């Protein structure tokens, strides 16, 4: 004799039947926290947020670039003024 029993249960009902805990509130809290963190980082990903992070603050890329160009220009200005101030004419090394 064969007996077949079909039981139509939702996943929630099956968990309750087996005595497993309801983790839905924990999952909801975890998803809410993930959503909050993603939305907080979304501002940094926007064009405005990226520009602010790049060009604001003392160690921004803009400040680093400006300091680098200022240093190069001041070094070149020192070389030109020394060469122009010397009484000895500059000799051409023959290089092109």
C-alpha positions in Angstrom: 0.0 0.0 0.0 1.4 3.4 -1.0 0.3 6.6 0.7 1.1 10.0 -0.8 0.7 13.1 1.2 0.9 16.5 -0.5 1.4 19.5 1.8 1.2 23.0 0.5 3.2 25.3 2.7 4.8 28.6 2.3 8.4 28.9 3.3 7.4 30.7 6.5 4.9 28.0 7.4 7.5 25.3 6.8 10.0 27.0 9.1 7.3 27.4 11.8 6.4 23.7 11.4 10.0 22.6 11.9 10.4 25.0 14.8 13.0 27.3 13.2 13.2 30.9 14.4 11.7 33.8 12.5 14.6 35.7 11.1 12.6 38.2 9.1 13.0 41.1 11.6 16.8 40.5 11.7 16.9 40.4 7.9 14.9 43.6 7.7 17.3 45.4 10.1 20.3 44.2 8.1 18.8 45.3 4.8 17.9 48.7 6.3 21.5 49.1 7.5 22.9 48.1 4.1 20.5 50.5 2.4 21.6 53.4 4.8 25.3 52.8 4.1 24.8 52.6 0.4 22.9 55.8 0.3 25.5 57.5 2.5 28.2 56.5 0.0 26.1 57.4 -3.0 26.8 61.1 -2.3 30.6 60.4 -2.6 30.0 58.7 -5.9 28.1 61.6 -7.4 30.0 64.0 -9.6 29.6 66.8 -7.0 30.8 64.5 -4.2 33.8 63.4 -6.2 34.8 66.9 -7.0 34.5 67.9 -3.3 36.7 65.0 -2.2 39.3 65.8 -4.8 39.5 69.6 -4.5 38.6 70.3 -0.8 40.9 70.0 2.1 44.6 70.5 2.7 45.7 67.3 1.1 43.5 67.4 -1.9 44.7 66.6 -5.4 44.3 70.2 -6.4 46.6 71.4 -3.6 49.2 68.7 -4.4 49.1 69.6 -8.1 49.4 73.3 -7.2 52.3 72.8 -4.9 54.1 70.6 -7.4 53.7 73.2 -10.2 54.8 76.0 -7.8 57.9 74.1 -6.9 58.8 73.4 -10.6 58.2 77.1 -11.5 60.3 78.4 -8.6 63.1 76.0 -9.5 63.0 77.1 -13.1 62.8 80.8 -12.2 66.0 80.4 -10.0 67.9 78.8 -12.9 66.8 81.5 -15.4 67.7 84.4 -13.0 71.2 82.8 -12.2 71.9 82.3 -15.9 70.7 85.8 -16.8 72.7 87.4 -13.9 76.0 85.8 -14.7 78.5 87.9 -16.5 79.9 85.0 -18.4 78.0 84.3 -21.6 76.4 80.9 -21.9 78.1 78.5 -24.2 76.1 76.4 -26.6 76.9 72.7 -26.0 76.2 71.8 -29.6 73.1 69.8 -28.7 69.9 70.3 -30.5 
